[in-house]
Amino acid sequence: MVALLLVTVSKCVLVFFIICNGFQTVLLVGALREMVRHLRTNWSEGAHRLLSLEATPRVTVLAPAFNEAVTAAASVRSLLTLHYPNLEVVVINDGSTDDTLEILKGEFDLSEVSPSFPTAVESKPVVGLYRSTRHRGLVVLDKVNGGKADSLNAGLNVATGELVCAIDADTLIEPAALLRIVRPFLTDDATVAAGATIRVVNDATVRDGRVVAVRASTRALPGIQTVEYLRSFLFGRLGWNTIGGNLIVSGAFGMFRRSAMIDTGGYRHDTVGEDMELVVRLRRSGVRQRGPSKVVFVPDPVAWTEVPESLPVLARQRERWQRGLTDVLWRHRGMLFNPRYGRIGWVAMPYFWIVELMGPAVEALGLVAMVLALAFGAVNMPFAVLFLLVAYGWGLLLTLSSLLLHQATAEEPFQASDLPALIGWSLAENLGYRQLTVAWRLKGTWRYLRGRRDWGTMSRTGFRPPTGSEVDHREIA
């Protein structure tokens, strides 16, 4: 009886992996088609033309900062060098207890002004408002601590741009990224949000707030996360463009139509998944009101972010992401299989419920069942090999395909000498790392069910400056 149960569970989980990996293969094919279409539009030339347009919409970059003394100045310097003709930068100091505000004051010659502006969305009280005497368009908002969502709402109130770019304080944006990510808003009035590619900055060389040299990490955690991010963005989110089911815009770098954000009430304060929750709410509201609700992923705007370098910090991050996902799906469960929302209701929401939310539990159950089935002699070795090939081998092929797509299309691909390390990290991802993330995600779901809603913290190591003649032929022009 036990043997039969173990075999049945193993076969069911095998079918689950086949369905999941099969759908992700469909996303990969869709991503390839999207990339070809995207390259044919010649966006680089379009970006240069935008520089000469007087009607270029004003963009406000919102950069919340809480205890970001290590990276805040470099991030702001990076923002001030962005190639965009009509730009405002609003840094929101969310009640930092370190020297974040003092560093910004000293670096950018901030002068305090009267904090008078309309309150379109709710946020914690503003303590002070500062404008730079050296950099036109730089505003620093000092407020009572309220979390990232609250900070973004405060910045949204101050913003004067038609479009709002929400980033993390430690995000470094490529100079032409804004020009590229605004394109969907100019070509389609139905667009309410756009996401971009996020790359790992940990082992890159940074000078004056810009990434000047890219290399594959020789350390396990940043290295594995590098290939993980490539897979997630290049075919995961790009593939959803073909289906029209994008539900996530990364909090590290995303563009939104300000009027749509205000109409839906801005960011919610009572969720740790504020980025995804806002996007889902924008799509839901647009469908209900028969208004704009299009969310797209644009592959060539690039932003760089620091990823965790220790297991405890990474564990907290992944647990928090899972709690956020669980919260968003539960809040908007009315969209699941709801024909009113079209492909979002019939494809995107079921995918996130089944694969992203329930997937960790199914995978853990399958691994335990397979180990026990082998121990009891309930399955033979060929079946076990098939199980591992479908569960992990297929996923490895998807990861390597993402790496190939990146190398073929990126303006700054990895050097050939980096490829062995990246392939090695793709293999290593399945040997312990993936199982750890499954455990962390299960813990996140459990903690959400137990009522935990706090955001948590993440330590920063800071950006890596160039040393000597380190910036070589890999330097970004």
C-alpha positions in Angstrom: 0.0 0.0 0.0 2.8 2.4 0.9 4.7 1.5 -2.2 1.7 2.1 -4.4 1.1 5.5 -2.8 4.7 6.5 -3.3 4.6 5.5 -7.0 1.4 7.3 -7.5 2.7 10.5 -5.9 5.9 10.3 -7.9 4.0 9.9 -11.2 1.7 12.8 -10.4 4.6 15.0 -9.6 6.4 13.9 -12.8 3.3 15.0 -14.8 3.3 18.3 -12.9 7.0 18.9 -13.9 6.1 18.0 -17.5 3.3 20.5 -17.6 5.3 23.3 -15.9 8.4 22.9 -17.9 6.3 22.5 -21.1 4.6 25.8 -20.4 7.9 27.5 -19.7 9.2 26.2 -23.0 6.2 27.9 -24.6 7.3 31.1 -22.8 10.8 30.6 -24.2 9.6 30.3 -27.7 7.4 33.4 -27.2 10.4 35.2 -25.8 12.4 34.4 -28.9 9.7 35.7 -31.2 9.3 38.9 -29.0 13.0 39.5 -29.1 13.2 39.2 -32.9 10.2 41.6 -33.2 11.8 44.0 -30.7 15.2 44.0 -32.5 13.5 44.7 -35.9 12.0 47.9 -34.5 15.5 49.3 -34.0 14.8 50.8 -30.6 18.3 52.3 -30.3 17.6 54.7 -33.1 14.3 55.5 -31.6 15.9 56.4 -28.3 18.2 58.9 -30.0 15.3 60.5 -31.8 13.5 60.9 -28.5 16.3 63.1 -27.2 15.4 65.8 -29.8 11.6 65.7 -29.1 10.2 68.6 -27.2 7.1 66.6 -26.4 9.0 63.9 -24.5 6.9 63.2 -21.4 8.3 64.3 -18.1 9.6 61.3 -16.1 10.0 61.4 -12.3 12.3 58.7 -10.8 11.3 57.7 -7.3 14.2 56.3 -5.2 13.2 55.2 -1.7 16.1 55.0 0.7 16.2 53.4 4.2 19.7 53.1 5.8 21.3 53.2 2.3 24.4 55.2 3.3 26.7 52.7 1.6 25.1 53.0 -1.9 22.8 56.1 -1.9 25.3 58.6 -3.2 26.5 56.4 -6.1 22.9 55.6 -7.0 21.9 59.2 -7.1 24.9 60.2 -9.2 24.0 57.5 -11.6 20.4 58.8 -11.9 21.6 62.3 -12.6 23.6 61.1 -15.6 20.7 59.4 -17.3 20.1 60.4 -20.9 16.6 61.8 -20.7 15.6 65.4 -21.7 12.8 66.0 -19.2 13.8 64.3 -15.9 13.1 64.8 -12.2 14.7 62.7 -9.5 13.0 62.3 -6.2 14.9 60.5 -3.4 12.7 59.5 -0.4 14.6 59.1 2.9 12.3 56.8 4.8 13.4 57.8 8.3 16.9 56.3 8.0 18.8 55.8 11.3 22.2 56.0 9.6 23.8 58.9 7.7 21.9 58.5 4.5 20.3 62.0 4.6 23.5 63.7 5.8 25.5 62.1 3.0 23.0 63.2 0.4 23.1 66.8 1.8 26.8 66.9 1.6 27.2 65.3 -1.8 24.5 67.3 -3.6 24.3 70.6 -1.8 20.7 70.2 -0.7 18.7 73.3 0.5 15.6 72.9 2.5 12.3 74.3 1.0 8.7 74.5 2.1 7.1 71.0 1.9 3.9 72.2 0.2 2.4 69.8 -2.4 -1.0 68.1 -2.9 -1.7 64.8 -1.2 -3.0 62.5 -3.9 -2.3 59.2 -2.0 -1.8 58.4 1.6 1.6 58.4 3.2 3.4 59.0 6.5 4.2 62.7 7.5 6.9 64.5 5.6 9.6 66.0 7.8 11.5 68.0 5.2 11.8 68.7 1.5 15.2 69.5 -0.1 16.3 70.7 -3.5 19.8 70.5 -4.9 21.4 73.9 -5.7 23.8 72.1 -8.1 21.6 69.6 -9.9 18.3 70.8 -11.4 15.5 68.4 -10.9 16.9 66.7 -7.8 14.5 66.6 -4.9 15.1 64.8 -1.6 12.1 64.1 0.6 12.6 63.3 4.3 9.8 61.5 6.0 8.7 59.4 9.0 9.5 55.7 8.4 6.7 53.8 6.8 8.3 51.2 4.6 8.9 51.1 0.9 5.3 51.3 -0.3 4.7 54.3 1.9 7.9 56.0 0.6 6.8 55.5 -3.0 3.4 57.0 -2.2 5.1 60.1 -0.6 7.3 60.4 -3.7 4.2 60.0 -5.9 2.7 63.0 -4.2 5.7 65.2 -4.9 6.3 63.9 -8.5 5.6 66.3 -11.4 6.1 63.7 -14.1 3.5 62.2 -16.3 5.4 59.0 -16.0 6.9 57.7 -12.8 9.9 55.4 -12.6 10.0 53.4 -9.3 13.4 52.0 -8.3 15.3 50.7 -5.3 17.9 53.1 -3.8 20.8 50.8 -4.7 19.7 50.4 -8.3 22.0 51.5 -11.1 20.3 52.3 -14.4 22.0 52.3 -17.8 22.2 55.8 -19.3 19.7 55.2 -22.1 17.3 53.0 -20.2 14.7 55.6 -19.6 14.6 56.5 -23.3 13.9 52.9 -24.1 11.4 52.1 -21.4 9.1 55.1 -22.2 8.6 53.8 -25.8 5.6 51.6 -25.0 3.8 54.6 -23.4 4.4 56.7 -26.5 3.2 54.1 -28.9 0.2 52.7 -27.0 -2.0 54.8 -24.7 -3.3 51.6 -23.1 0.1 51.0 -21.5 0.1 51.6 -17.7 3.3 49.9 -16.7 6.5 48.6 -18.2 9.3 46.5 -16.7 12.9 46.1 -17.8 15.9 43.7 -17.5 17.5 43.5 -14.0 21.1 42.3 -13.9 23.4 41.4 -11.0 25.9 44.1 -10.1 27.8 42.3 -7.3 31.0 41.4 -9.3 30.7 44.2 -11.8 33.0 47.3 -11.6 31.2 50.6 -10.9 32.7 54.0 -11.5 30.8 57.3 -10.8 27.5 55.5 -10.4 27.9 53.5 -13.7 28.7 49.9 -14.4 31.9 50.0 -16.5 33.0 46.4 -16.5 31.0 43.2 -16.4 32.2 39.8 -15.3 30.8 36.5 -14.1 31.1 36.0 -10.4 33.5 33.4 -9.0 31.4 33.2 -5.8 28.5 30.7 -5.6 25.6 32.8 -4.4 26.0 35.8 -6.7 27.0 33.5 -9.6 23.9 31.3 -9.3 21.6 34.4 -8.9 23.1 35.8 -12.1 21.9 32.9 -14.2 18.6 32.8 -12.2 17.9 36.5 -13.1 18.7 35.9 -16.7 16.2 33.1 -16.9 13.6 35.0 -15.0 13.7 38.2 -17.1 14.7 37.1 -20.5 12.2 34.3 -21.2 10.1 34.4 -18.1 8.8 38.0 -18.4 9.5 38.6 -22.1 7.6 35.4 -23.0 4.5 36.7 -21.1 4.4 39.6 -23.6 3.1 37.3 -26.3 0.3 36.1 -24.1 -0.5 39.5 -22.6 -0.2 38.1 -19.1 2.6 40.1 -17.4 1.7 40.6 -13.7 5.1 41.6 -12.3 7.2 44.7 -12.7 10.4 44.5 -10.7 10.6 46.9 -7.8 14.2 47.6 -8.8 13.2 49.4 -12.0 9.7 49.9 -13.4 7.9 52.7 -15.3 4.2 53.6 -14.5 1.7 56.1 -15.8 1.2 58.4 -12.8 -2.5 59.1 -13.4 -3.3 55.4 -13.4 -1.4 54.9 -10.1 -3.2 57.7 -8.4 -6.6 56.5 -9.7 -6.0 53.1 -8.1 -4.8 54.6 -4.8 -1.0 54.1 -5.2 0.9 51.5 -3.3 -0.8 49.5 -0.6 0.8 49.7 2.9 -0.4 46.4 4.2 1.5 44.0 1.8 5.1 43.0 1.4 4.4 42.4 -2.3 3.6 46.0 -3.1 5.1 45.9 -6.6 3.2 42.9 -7.9 0.0 44.0 -6.0 0.0 47.4 -7.8 0.5 45.8 -11.2 -2.3 43.3 -10.6 -4.6 46.1 -9.3 -3.8 48.3 -12.3 -4.7 45.4 -14.7 -7.8 44.6 -12.7 -9.0 48.2 -12.5 -8.3 48.8 -16.2 -10.5 45.8 -17.2 -13.3 46.8 -14.8 -13.4 50.4 -16.1 -12.6 49.4 -19.7 -9.6 51.7 -19.5 -5.9 51.2 -20.1 -4.5 48.1 -18.5 -1.5 46.9 -20.6 1.7 45.9 -18.9 4.7 45.1 -21.0 8.3 43.9 -20.5 11.0 45.8 -22.5 14.2 43.7 -22.7 16.9 46.3 -23.7 16.6 48.9 -20.8 18.9 47.5 -18.2 19.2 48.2 -14.5 21.7 46.7 -12.1 21.0 45.6 -8.5 22.9 44.1 -5.6 21.8 40.5 -4.7 22.4 38.8 -1.3 25.8 37.3 -0.7 24.9 35.3 2.4 22.5 32.5 3.0 20.6 34.2 5.9 20.0 37.4 3.9 19.0 35.4 0.7 16.6 33.3 2.8 14.9 36.4 4.2 14.5 37.8 0.7 13.0 34.7 -0.9 10.8 34.1 2.1 9.5 37.7 1.8 9.0 37.3 -1.9 6.9 34.2 -1.4 4.8 35.9 1.3 4.2 38.8 -1.0 3.2 36.5 -3.9 0.8 34.6 -1.6 -0.7 37.8 -0.3 -1.3 39.2 -3.8 -2.8 36.0 -5.2 -5.2 35.8 -2.2 -6.2 39.4 -2.4 -7.0 39.1 -6.1 -8.3 35.5 -6.1 -11.5 36.8 -7.8 -9.5 37.0 -11.1 -8.7 33.3 -11.1 -10.5 31.5 -14.0 -12.7 34.7 -14.4 -13.5 35.1 -18.1 -13.9 38.8 -17.5 -10.1 39.1 -17.4 -9.4 37.1 -20.5 -5.9 35.5 -20.6 -5.0 37.0 -17.3 -7.8 35.1 -15.6 -7.5 31.9 -17.7 -3.7 31.7 -18.1 -1.6 34.1 -16.0 -3.4 33.8 -12.7 -3.7 29.9 -12.8 0.1 29.8 -13.6 1.0 31.8 -10.6 -1.3 29.9 -8.3 -0.2 26.5 -9.5 3.4 26.9 -10.4 4.7 29.8 -8.3 2.5 29.3 -5.2 1.9 25.6 -5.0 5.0 24.5 -6.9 7.4 24.4 -4.0 5.1 22.1 -2.0 4.6 19.8 -5.0 8.4 19.7 -5.7 9.2 19.0 -2.1 6.6 16.3 -2.0 7.9 14.8 -5.2 11.5 14.7 -4.0 10.6 13.0 -0.7 8.3 10.5 -2.5 11.0 9.7 -5.0 13.7 9.1 -2.4 11.3 6.9 -0.4 10.2 5.0 -3.5 13.7 4.2 -4.3 14.5 3.1 -0.8 11.5 0.8 -0.8 12.2 -0.5 -4.3 8.9 0.8 -5.5 10.4 2.4 -8.6 13.3 1.3 -10.8 16.3 3.4 -11.7 15.2 4.3 -15.2 12.1 6.0 -13.8 14.2 7.8 -11.2 16.5 9.1 -14.0 13.5 10.2 -16.0 12.1 12.0 -13.0 15.4 13.9 -12.5 15.8 14.7 -16.2 12.3 16.2 -16.4 12.5 18.0 -13.0 16.0 19.4 -13.3 17.5 18.5 -16.7 14.7 20.3 -18.6 15.1 23.3 -16.4 18.8 23.4 -17.0 18.2 23.5 -20.7 15.8 26.5 -20.2 18.5 28.3 -18.2 21.2 27.6 -20.8 18.8 28.8 -23.5 18.3 32.0 -21.6 22.1 32.5 -21.4 22.4 31.9 -25.1 19.6 34.4 -25.8 21.3 37.0 -23.6 24.7 36.5 -25.4 23.0 36.8 -28.8 21.0 40.0 -28.1 22.6 41.9 -25.2 24.5 45.1 -25.9 27.0 44.1 -23.2 27.2 40.3 -23.2 29.5 38.3 -21.0 32.9 37.6 -22.3 33.7 34.2 -23.7 36.0 33.6 -20.8 33.0 34.0 -18.4 30.8 31.4 -20.1 32.4 28.3 -18.4 31.6 29.9 -15.0 28.1 30.8 -16.0 27.4 27.3 -17.3 28.9 25.9 -14.1 26.6 28.0 -12.0 23.6 26.9 -14.1 24.5 23.3 -13.2 25.2 24.1 -9.6 21.8 25.8 -9.2 20.1 22.4 -9.1 22.5 20.9 -6.6 21.3 22.4 -3.3 20.4 26.0 -4.2 17.1 25.1 -5.8 16.2 22.8 -2.9 17.0 25.6 -0.4 14.8 28.1 -2.3 12.0 25.6 -2.2 12.4 25.3 1.6 12.5 29.1 1.9 9.4 29.6 -0.2 7.5 27.0 1.8 8.5 28.8 4.9 7.3 32.1 3.4 3.9 30.6 2.6 3.6 29.1 6.0 4.6 32.4 7.7 2.0 34.2 5.6 -0.7 31.8 6.7 0.5 32.4 10.3 -0.1 36.1 9.9 3.5 37.5 9.4 3.4 40.6 7.2 6.6 42.6 8.0 9.0 43.5 5.2 12.4 42.7 6.8 15.8 44.1 6.1 18.7 43.4 3.6 22.3 44.3 4.2 24.4 45.9 1.4 28.0 45.5 0.7 28.3 48.4 -1.7 29.4 48.7 -5.3 32.8 47.5 -6.4 35.0 50.5 -7.7 37.6 50.0 -10.4 41.2 49.3 -9.3 44.1 50.4 -11.4 43.8 49.3 -15.0 41.0 46.9 -14.3 38.6 48.5 -16.7 39.7 47.0 -20.0 38.2 46.0 -23.3 35.0 45.1 -21.4 34.3 48.7 -20.5 30.9 49.9 -21.4 30.9 52.9 -23.7 
